[in-house]
Every structure is written in C-alpha cells, then in structure tokens.
Amino acid sequence: MTLATLAEVLQPALKGGYAVGGLVVLGWEDARAYVAAAEAEGAPVILQAGPGCRAHTPLPVLGAMFRHLGEAATVPVVAHLDHGYTVEECREAIDSGFTSVMFDGSRKPLAENIEMTAQIVEMAHAAGVSCEGEIGFVGYSNGENSLGTDPQEAEQFAQQTGVDAMAISVGNVHLQQNHDADLDRERIAAIEAVTDVPLVIHGGSGVPPQVRIDLAHNTAISKFNIGTQLRMAFGQALRSSVMDNPDTFDRVELLKPTEPAVTQAAREAIRSMGYRTAN
C-alpha cells in the first residue's frame, strides 16, 4: 500500500529540491495513466479531483478509485481534493477516503479565508489528512484576472492556518495552453523568505518545463498542478481514435488508445518536476 498524504510527499520534495505533480483527473483512463507514468518514472504522484471531475463523478466513487490505484502502486500516490469550496465538500472528501484536501478561499477576504482554512486544517489533521490552502487568486486564461499573493498576507495565512501546502498567485493562470507563463521570481522569493511551507503553483501547464525544473530545484515550490497539458493529449488521442475507427461504437475500445498517449504526456510532465535530477 503506497497511499500517502500531501505532507508525506511534499516535505521530502521541499528538502530534496524537486516538485511533485498534481495531475488533474477527469476519469478512470487518465487516473490509471498517471499512476503508470509515475511508476515508470519512479516518482510520487498526486491524483487530483477538481470541480469539473466532481460534477461528473461523485466523491465516494473518486475516493474509492484513487485508493484502489494507490494501494496497488509501487510509488507514493496522494488522493487529493482540488479546489474544495466548502467545509462540507472537504468533509465528504475525507469521509470518502481522500488523503488530502485543498480548500480554496482565495476569493474571500483575508480574515474569512484564514478562518475557514484553519477550520478545515483542524478537521483534516484530526483525520490524518493533509490540507492545502490558497492565498492570492489564480485567474484563468481568457477569463478572470489573477490577484497576486501579498508576501505579508502569505506569512499571516501560513502561521494562522497551519496548512501543509500553500498555493500562491505569482503570474500563473489556469487553463493556459501555451508554455509562456512569466512567473514573478521576486514575489516568489519574498514569499518563501517569510514561510517554510511548501509552495504550490496552480496552472502549471503554462509554465515552461525548464522553468518548472529550475523553480523546483531552487525555490520552495514543491508542487505543480498540471491539467490542460494532459487534457490536450487525451483529446487529441481520442479524436484520432474516433476518426480512425468509424465502425467502432464501443466506447471502451475507442478510449483504449488514449491511455498510452496520456501516460507519455504525464511522464513528460513528471520529468519537468526535477525529481530525476535531484535524486
């Protein structure tokens, strides 16, 4: 059994100068591909169930699926709730077997974000589960604008919540299809100077792979969330499968070719975390 909490994989990453991939899951095929990729690379992996995934599949089903994959894996696997927005949602994830929850209070006033995150941290830790919080709003490509993380607020947030990991906004955006995010190195340095909590970059698909490696080796960034990059690999493989097999109507058969493509894309993402060069 190699199920792990977020703290159990991020603390070694922080000390070892590498990061761990938080890979966004939408279904069975990609979840299985992510674990296969992690095993091939000999690296830990974080399976993430975000709002889109949860809208399609109930949390108890996702928790059982993640635990099934983790218990059979040869590398540490974290079952992680991504962007939980309420105490009740985080509680349901914990009750469903998740080993880590992320509460996103980044749209709330600082005091309310701290208060709610601290409540969820206490609940999670009592259950032996890790908790990630977010300070500073990470926006969306062609959507809501980001609000950069204030280092003083980050220090206050980390101290008063007790989070195991802290997601920050430093020029990263969600749903970015091109590797051209320009991260604010000075802001990252200012944040890591006032806290020893592992830092998380959401919207990691937009960060160039070599930049990910550099940040993993040289900063406190210990987790990159990768979703868009992997969804694009899945979508391209599925389109090809449908076009190449016009007489096939069995969706299992149509989905089979997506797994090798997603596994390869996930291996490339995991390599950009700097694990190999740090170990």
C-alpha positions in Angstrom: 0.0 0.0 0.0 1.5 3.3 -1.1 -1.2 5.8 -0.4 0.3 8.9 1.1 -0.8 12.3 2.4 0.2 15.5 0.7 2.6 16.3 3.6 4.3 13.0 3.2 5.3 13.7 -0.4 5.8 17.5 -0.3 8.2 17.6 2.7 10.8 15.3 1.1 10.3 17.4 -2.1 10.9 20.6 -0.3 14.1 19.2 1.3 15.3 17.4 -1.8 14.9 20.2 -4.3 12.2 18.8 -6.6 8.5 19.1 -7.0 5.6 16.6 -7.2 3.0 16.7 -10.0 -0.6 17.3 -9.0 -2.2 15.7 -12.1 -5.8 16.7 -12.7 -8.1 13.6 -13.2 -11.3 13.6 -15.2 -11.9 9.8 -15.4 -10.6 6.3 -15.0 -8.4 6.2 -18.1 -6.3 9.3 -17.2 -6.1 8.3 -13.5 -4.7 4.9 -14.4 -2.3 6.5 -16.9 -1.0 8.9 -14.3 -0.1 6.2 -11.9 1.5 4.2 -14.7 3.6 7.2 -15.7 4.6 7.8 -12.1 5.7 4.2 -11.7 7.7 4.4 -14.9 9.5 7.5 -13.6 9.8 6.1 -10.1 8.3 9.3 -8.8 5.4 10.2 -6.4 2.2 11.5 -7.9 -0.9 13.4 -6.7 -4.2 12.4 -8.2 -6.4 15.5 -8.2 -10.2 15.6 -8.3 -11.2 19.2 -9.3 -14.7 20.7 -9.6 -15.2 19.5 -13.2 -14.4 15.9 -12.3 -16.6 16.0 -9.2 -19.5 17.4 -11.3 -19.3 14.2 -13.4 -18.4 11.6 -10.8 -19.4 11.6 -7.1 -16.7 11.9 -4.4 -17.2 8.5 -2.9 -16.6 6.9 -6.3 -13.5 9.0 -6.9 -12.2 8.3 -3.4 -12.5 4.5 -4.0 -10.9 4.8 -7.4 -7.9 6.8 -6.2 -7.4 4.5 -3.2 -7.6 1.4 -5.4 -4.9 2.8 -7.7 -2.8 3.9 -4.8 -3.0 0.7 -2.9 -1.7 -1.3 -5.9 1.0 1.3 -6.9 4.8 0.9 -6.3 5.2 4.7 -5.7 3.5 7.1 -3.3 0.1 8.2 -4.5 -1.9 11.0 -2.9 -5.7 11.1 -3.3 -6.3 14.9 -3.4 -9.4 17.1 -3.5 -8.6 20.1 -5.6 -10.4 23.4 -5.2 -12.9 22.4 -2.5 -15.1 25.5 -1.8 -17.0 24.5 1.4 -16.3 22.8 4.7 -19.0 20.2 3.8 -17.2 19.3 0.5 -13.9 18.8 2.2 -15.6 16.7 4.9 -17.2 14.5 2.3 -13.8 14.0 0.6 -12.2 13.0 3.9 -15.1 10.6 4.6 -14.6 9.2 1.1 -11.0 8.2 1.7 -9.1 11.1 0.3 -5.7 11.6 1.9 -5.5 15.3 1.1 -7.9 18.2 0.6 -7.4 21.7 -0.9 -9.7 24.4 0.4 -9.9 27.4 -2.0 -10.9 30.5 -0.1 -8.9 32.8 -2.4 -11.9 34.8 -3.5 -12.8 35.6 0.2 -11.5 38.4 2.3 -8.2 37.5 4.1 -9.7 37.1 7.6 -12.5 34.8 6.3 -10.1 32.8 4.2 -7.8 32.3 7.2 -10.7 31.4 9.5 -12.3 28.8 7.1 -8.9 27.3 6.1 -7.9 26.9 9.7 -11.2 25.1 10.4 -10.6 22.7 7.6 -7.0 22.1 8.5 -8.1 21.2 12.0 -10.7 18.8 10.7 -8.3 17.3 8.2 -5.4 16.8 10.6 -7.8 15.1 13.1 -8.5 12.5 10.4 -4.8 12.1 9.5 -5.3 14.0 6.2 -3.3 16.9 4.8 -4.7 20.3 3.8 -3.6 22.8 1.1 -4.8 26.4 1.1 -4.6 29.3 -1.3 -3.7 32.9 -0.7 -3.9 35.3 -3.7 -6.3 34.5 -6.5 -5.0 32.5 -9.5 -7.1 33.6 -12.6 -8.0 31.9 -15.8 -6.7 32.2 -19.3 -9.1 34.4 -21.2 -11.2 34.7 -18.0 -10.9 36.1 -14.5 -7.8 38.1 -13.8 -5.3 37.0 -11.2 -4.7 38.8 -7.9 -1.1 38.4 -6.9 -0.2 37.0 -3.5 1.0 39.6 -1.0 4.0 38.2 0.9 2.9 39.6 4.3 -0.5 38.1 3.9 1.1 34.8 2.9 3.1 34.8 6.1 0.0 35.6 8.2 -2.0 32.9 6.3 0.6 30.2 6.8 1.1 31.0 10.5 -2.6 31.2 11.4 -3.9 28.3 9.4 -1.3 25.6 9.8 -1.7 24.4 6.2 0.6 21.7 4.8 1.0 23.5 1.5 0.2 26.9 0.2 -1.0 27.8 -3.3 0.2 31.2 -4.5 -0.5 33.6 -7.4 2.7 34.8 -9.0 1.8 35.1 -12.7 0.4 31.6 -13.1 -3.1 31.2 -14.6 -5.4 28.2 -15.0 -6.3 26.6 -18.4 -3.2 28.1 -20.2 -2.5 26.0 -23.4 0.9 27.6 -24.2 4.1 27.3 -22.2 4.6 31.1 -21.9 3.7 32.0 -18.3 6.0 34.6 -16.9 6.3 34.0 -13.2 7.3 36.7 -10.8 10.6 35.4 -9.3 10.9 38.4 -6.9 7.4 37.7 -5.4 8.2 34.0 -5.0 11.5 34.9 -3.2 9.6 37.3 -0.9 7.0 34.7 -0.1 9.5 31.9 0.7 11.5 34.3 2.8 8.7 34.5 5.3 7.4 31.0 5.5 8.7 27.4 5.4 5.5 25.9 4.0 5.8 24.1 0.6 4.5 26.3 -2.1 2.2 25.3 -4.9 1.7 26.6 -8.5 -1.7 26.1 -9.9 -2.0 26.4 -13.7 1.3 24.7 -14.1 0.7 23.7 -17.7 1.5 27.3 -18.7 4.9 27.2 -17.1 7.7 26.1 -19.4 9.1 22.7 -18.4 12.7 24.0 -17.9 11.3 26.8 -15.7 9.5 24.2 -13.6 12.7 22.2 -13.1 14.6 25.4 -12.2 11.9 26.5 -9.7 11.7 23.0 -8.2 15.5 22.9 -7.7 16.0 26.5 -6.4 12.8 27.6 -4.7 10.3 26.4 -2.1 7.8 25.5 -4.9 7.2 21.8 -4.3 4.0 21.1 -6.3 2.9 22.0 -9.8 -0.7 21.4 -10.8 -0.9 20.1 -14.4 -4.3 19.7 -16.1 -4.6 21.4 -19.5 -1.4 19.8 -20.9 -2.8 16.4 -20.1 -6.3 17.1 -21.3 -5.0 18.2 -24.6 -3.1 14.9 -25.0 -6.2 13.0 -24.1 -8.4 15.0 -26.5 -6.0 14.6 -29.4 -5.7 10.8 -28.9 -9.5 10.4 -28.6 -10.1 12.4 -31.8 -7.7 10.2 -33.7 -9.2 7.1 -32.3 -12.7 8.1 -33.4 -11.6 9.2 -36.8 -9.5 6.0 -37.4 -12.3 3.7 -36.3 -15.6 4.9 -37.9 -17.2 1.5 -37.4 -16.4 1.2 -33.7 -19.1 2.1 -31.2 -17.8 0.5 -28.1 -16.5 3.4 -26.0 -14.1 1.2 -24.2 -12.4 0.4 -27.5 -12.4 4.0 -28.5 -10.9 5.1 -25.2 -8.1 2.5 -25.2 -5.7 4.5 -27.4 -5.9 7.5 -25.1 -4.0 5.7 -22.2 -0.6 5.4 -23.9 -0.8 9.0 -25.1 -1.8 10.3 -21.7 0.8 8.1 -20.0 3.5 9.6 -22.2 2.3 13.2 -21.6 2.2 12.5 -17.8 5.8 11.1 -17.9 6.9 14.3 -19.6 5.1 16.4 -17.0 6.6 14.4 -14.1 10.1 14.8 -15.6 9.7 18.6 -15.5 9.4 18.4 -11.7 13.1 17.9 -11.3 12.8 14.6 -9.5 15.3 12.7 -11.6 18.0 15.3 -11.4 17.5 15.9 -7.7 17.8 12.2 -6.8 
